[in-house]
Amino acid sequence: MVTTIGPHMSSNASLRVPRRRVAVIGATGVAGQQFITALQNHPWFEIAAVAASTRSAGRSYGEALRDSGSGAMRWYCDEAPSPAVLALPVENAAAIDPESADIFFAAVESDAAREIEPRLAAHRPVFSTASAFRGETDVPIAVPGVNLDHLALIDVQRRRRGWKGFVVPLPNCTTMGLVVTLRPLADAFGLRRVIMTSMQGLSGAGRSPGVAALDVLDNIIPFIAGEEEKVAWETGKILGQVAGDTIAHHPVVVSATCTRANVREGHTETVTVELEQSVDLAAVRDAMVAFGGELCGRGLPSAPEHLIEIHDDPYRPQPRLDREAGGGMTTSVGRLRLDAVGLRYVLVSHNTKMGAAKGAVLVAETMAADGVL
Ligand SMILES: NC(=O)c1ccc[n+]([C@@H]2O[C@H](COP(=O)([O-])OP(=O)(O)OC[C@H]3O[C@@H](n4cnc5c(N)ncnc54)[C@H](OP(=O)(O)O)[C@@H]3O)[C@@H](O)[C@H]2O)c1
């Protein structure tokens, strides 16, 4: 039986979209909880099912959120889960029936995603936060406002794999803020090289295994395995162009240093960009401020008013003050300046909202509003 939550009306000021049943896979994790938060009062989507590992399956969602040893509630988001969601039974993600929802939002580690996502994608759309399929030539890495024309690859996926549904992953959460800010620069001035150093929030490491408090308190961890390679490679793909049945990567050279900082949430990145043209700051500012207007003006439930917000105060952006900008969907930019090396700025991006769950929900909303979901 499918349990549905929320009213069965589906409208918003300017858009009417058929209401859909959705399932969250990996619902007990950090990104999964952000999916619950983004979806539990959604005007178009209603949570019909939740799933996680066999450790959680068979219990109610509320019980599964409790630590098996201490019994402590491991709910992580600022917004509370609704009683109706807490009462939902947690299903085994490996065995969940594709018929149990119209759309699947998946937030599991890559190894599990490799097994779970194709089984569901054979029948249903799957929006994923995992890296498992990002490297496949027929899989777009979707970023709202940046490259949704890449969703044209969905037809290629269906044709090649015989799927009725599809897998659309989002990028690594550290790539997200970077590509949102690079896209307007690439379009207006051309990109040559990018040097980025991140100070990433703890939630980016998830719960299992997560980052031990004793290691990170009063500390900065100077290495995150695999992260720098992902940022460099994904940036080229996301900023690239559809070319036949695949994506031709943008030739930009990206050098990343990724560190873990003692911040609960929000990824801060210092960025230096060598552009193809010489620019003045006013033109850079204009390009960034205007960016994303079309997406943001569509009346999509999870879209912010602006994709990029620019701060003049040299002490901004800060993760604590700016991660929730635009409901966690706006990338905050500050310290915008030119020096002998290139254009320089600092950004803050919400890693579990725009960088994971709510960003994936926004991609689904754009497809629903376009009538292609
Ligand atoms: N955290 C972020 O900021 C962020 C941002 C972007 C992308 N991502 C990606 O999102 C995914 C989830 O990350 P997270 O931070 O939410 O991790 P997490 O907090 O560790 O949560 C992992 C989730 O996956 C479930 N799970 C683990 N093994 C499973 C299995 N074999 N089969 C089915 N479900 C399984 C867990 O269920 P149990 O509770 O039952 O163990 C839990 O619900 C990862 O691929 C990560 O790279 C995370």
The ligand as an SDF file (V2000), in Angstrom:
LIG
                    3D

 48 52  0  0  0  0  0  0  0  0999 V2000
   26.3100   15.2160    3.0350 N   0  0  0  0  0  0  0  0  0  0  0  0
   26.4460   16.0520    1.9950 C   0  0  0  0  0  0  0  0  0  0  0  0
   26.6650   17.2580    2.1520 O   0  0  0  0  0  0  0  0  0  0  0  0
   26.3280   15.5220    0.5990 C   0  0  0  0  0  0  0  0  0  0  0  0
   26.3000   16.4470   -0.4410 C   0  0  0  0  0  0  0  0  0  0  0  0
   26.2480   15.9910   -1.7690 C   0  0  0  0  0  0  0  0  0  0  0  0
   26.2170   14.6410   -2.0170 C   0  0  0  0  0  0  0  0  0  0  0  0
   26.2480   13.7570   -0.9820 N   0  0  0  0  0  0  0  0  0  0  0  0
   26.1850   12.3240   -1.3030 C   0  0  0  0  0  0  0  0  0  0  0  0
   24.9240   11.8220   -0.8240 O   0  0  0  0  0  0  0  0  0  0  0  0
   25.0820   10.4440   -0.4470 C   0  0  0  0  0  0  0  0  0  0  0  0
   24.6360   10.2880    1.0040 C   0  0  0  0  0  0  0  0  0  0  0  0
   25.4790   11.0790    1.8100 O   0  0  0  0  0  0  0  0  0  0  0  0
   25.1210   11.4180    3.3250 P   0  0  0  0  0  0  0  0  0  0  0  0
   26.0610   12.4990    3.7060 O   0  0  0  0  0  0  0  0  0  0  0  0
   23.6680   11.6460    3.4990 O   0  0  0  0  0  0  0  0  0  0  0  0
   25.5520   10.0420    4.0330 O   0  0  0  0  0  0  0  0  0  0  0  0
   25.0370    9.4340    5.4190 P   0  0  0  0  0  0  0  0  0  0  0  0
   24.6210   10.5110    6.3490 O   0  0  0  0  0  0  0  0  0  0  0  0
   26.1080    8.5360    5.8550 O   0  0  0  0  0  0  0  0  0  0  0  0
   23.7320    8.5820    5.0120 O   0  0  0  0  0  0  0  0  0  0  0  0
   23.8290    7.4150    4.2650 C   0  0  0  0  0  0  0  0  0  0  0  0
   22.4380    6.8720    3.9620 C   0  0  0  0  0  0  0  0  0  0  0  0
   22.5690    5.7410    3.0990 O   0  0  0  0  0  0  0  0  0  0  0  0
   21.9610    4.6100    3.7250 C   0  0  0  0  0  0  0  0  0  0  0  0
   22.7230    3.4060    3.3660 N   0  0  0  0  0  0  0  0  0  0  0  0
   23.9890    3.1010    3.7280 C   0  0  0  0  0  0  0  0  0  0  0  0
   24.3550    1.9190    3.1840 N   0  0  0  0  0  0  0  0  0  0  0  0
   23.2990    1.4880    2.4620 C   0  0  0  0  0  0  0  0  0  0  0  0
   23.0380    0.3320    1.6800 C   0  0  0  0  0  0  0  0  0  0  0  0
   23.9650   -0.6140    1.4980 N   0  0  0  0  0  0  0  0  0  0  0  0
   21.8420    0.2110    1.0860 N   0  0  0  0  0  0  0  0  0  0  0  0
   20.9030    1.1710    1.2370 C   0  0  0  0  0  0  0  0  0  0  0  0
   21.0760    2.2970    1.9690 N   0  0  0  0  0  0  0  0  0  0  0  0
   22.2730    2.4440    2.5740 C   0  0  0  0  0  0  0  0  0  0  0  0
   21.9780    4.8860    5.1980 C   0  0  0  0  0  0  0  0  0  0  0  0
   20.9590    4.1080    5.8150 O   0  0  0  0  0  0  0  0  0  0  0  0
   21.0890    3.5610    7.3510 P   0  0  0  0  0  0  0  0  0  0  0  0
   20.7700    4.7280    8.2310 O   0  0  0  0  0  0  0  0  0  0  0  0
   20.0480    2.4970    7.3820 O   0  0  0  0  0  0  0  0  0  0  0  0
   22.4840    3.0640    7.5160 O   0  0  0  0  0  0  0  0  0  0  0  0
   21.6810    6.3810    5.1900 C   0  0  0  0  0  0  0  0  0  0  0  0
   20.3000    6.5830    4.9960 O   0  0  0  0  0  0  0  0  0  0  0  0
   26.5630   10.1040   -0.6830 C   0  0  0  0  0  0  0  0  0  0  0  0
   26.7030    9.5220   -1.9530 O   0  0  0  0  0  0  0  0  0  0  0  0
   27.2400   11.4610   -0.6520 C   0  0  0  0  0  0  0  0  0  0  0  0
   28.4500   11.4830   -1.3710 O   0  0  0  0  0  0  0  0  0  0  0  0
   26.2870   14.1540    0.3230 C   0  0  0  0  0  0  0  0  0  0  0  0
  1  2  1  0
  2  3  2  0
  2  4  1  0
  4  5  1  0
  4 48  2  0
  5  6  2  0
  6  7  1  0
  7  8  2  0
  8  9  1  0
  8 48  1  0
  9 10  1  0
  9 46  1  0
 10 11  1  0
 11 12  1  0
 11 44  1  0
 12 13  1  0
 13 14  1  0
 14 15  2  0
 14 16  1  0
 14 17  1  0
 17 18  1  0
 18 19  2  0
 18 20  1  0
 18 21  1  0
 21 22  1  0
 22 23  1  0
 23 24  1  0
 23 42  1  0
 24 25  1  0
 25 26  1  0
 25 36  1  0
 26 27  1  0
 26 35  1  0
 27 28  2  0
 28 29  1  0
 29 30  1  0
 29 35  2  0
 30 31  1  0
 30 32  2  0
 32 33  1  0
 33 34  2  0
 34 35  1  0
 36 37  1  0
 36 42  1  0
 37 38  1  0
 38 39  2  0
 38 40  1  0
 38 41  1  0
 42 43  1  0
 44 45  1  0
 44 46  1  0
 46 47  1  0
M  CHG  2   8   1  16  -1
M  END
$$$$
